[in-house]
Amino acid sequence: MAAAGGRYFCTAGRGLEPFLAREVRARLGATEVDCVSGKVFFSTEAEPGELRKLKSGERLFLQLKKHPPLVVSRNKGKMLHEIKSLVIEEPNYWLYVISIWRNLHRCEGKKDMSQENCLPLKRKSEEETNTATKMQKTEQVRETVSEECQAEAGERCVVPERKSNQDCRTESETSLEDPSKSSGEKPIANEKLSFSFRVSCRCSGAIAKILPSQEIGRAVGIALMKQFGWRADLRDPDLEIFIHLNDIHFVVGIPLFRLPLANREYIKTAGLRSTIAWAMASLAEISAGAFVLDPMCGLGTILLEAAKEWPEACYWGADISESQLEGADVNIRTAGLMDKIELLKASVKALPLPSEGFDAVISDIPFGKKFKITKDIQLLPDILQEMERVLRVGGTVVLLLSQDLHKRMDGVTKCAENDSPNAPSDGASETTTAKSLNIDGDSSCLVNGVKESFLSSQQIRFGSLVPDGIYGVSLGKTDAFIYKYRKISAAGN
């Protein structure tokens, strides 16, 4: 069933907002797209099956309220009253949005609807216990969830649970439990829209210094019980209400799906964060019949994301580690992509592959433990040179680099540029880079108010590889950088 022109917002890792904004337009035909740090707001009539296909977002919400940031005062009581008033105003719109939510879940049944709102933190703990192998622990350093999701899980607050443990309120139960009965208020409720709920609240910025999340969540929860006659349930609610207050906005929404969009059912063992892998693949300009290589594929996340989205291309993955290749093979089989992805054991410094045989090279360069630079940095020029060799003219290279590697990439490319007899001057190179980013010399651009993290127009070509964009992204606890290069001539020319 269509979402009846619903208004949504989707959380995104820092730096991925422009990718998500472009995706909702292209995939969902979204309109009224608006971006802020960590979120993208949009309207669409797409069906649930289409909404689930979003690849660069974290969690998807039906929007109930979006308001400018509150004016912070020292009067906590006044602020709480203002928050409650803003949340519960327009009760008919609340019921309209909830009816959309129920329609989206109509075919899933009561049990599935309850499971859709399980605590992500609890599920994450169970998954980590079941997959606590040494290989995954190493990879999960790189797969750290976005700061937005960490905050949602870590700062979750809920309203106090009522005495009744039943899942749904009946009309008679409302008369026994409804706190509005003693206050004389008449709840806006009917039997069809009466159910249990939980409030999850996250505060940051100036307001967090005045009001804790728990206090806001409790106050809003009581107000909703009085207004609608719903019953609070911490453990297994029918509905979860998400509230986020910061210095940018005041947002209220309903999570649409139980699991984050970033949790891919076709990935058996998690490696690189799937949203980052998809964003990298989207930059590679993969077309039908293209040959795509990840020469340091690890568990194959980039290849999986690319092959799922662009299935008419051919994919190759190489890695020096037998255990990583075994994990990648399991992931490929789980995803049913055995006919799309070929694996081989090989060193990225000497790939047993033909020169100029690939249209795109995409790779996460994993140097050192937890992104700590080691002597492996000395291999970076050799790696770039080998990638340049196997890439056809006009092809693209997309790399994910740690913060330290990002700093050292400047030195590597500048050294290569100085050694090249046909090297353009620094000024010419900077102009080329700025032009390719379409930023007129500025180091960033705005996409509906969100700074797209193009970085450093000082980047210089490496041999025949010319920079075509640099994007700052977040891996949770650390920052990383996506580099895009385009090959403009045969290697060595």
Order of alpha helices (4+ residues) and beta strands (2+ residues): beta-alpha-beta-beta-alpha-beta-alpha-alpha-alpha-alpha-alpha-alpha-alpha-alpha-beta-alpha-beta-beta-beta-alpha-beta-alpha-beta-alpha-beta-beta-alpha-beta-alpha-alpha-beta-beta-beta-beta
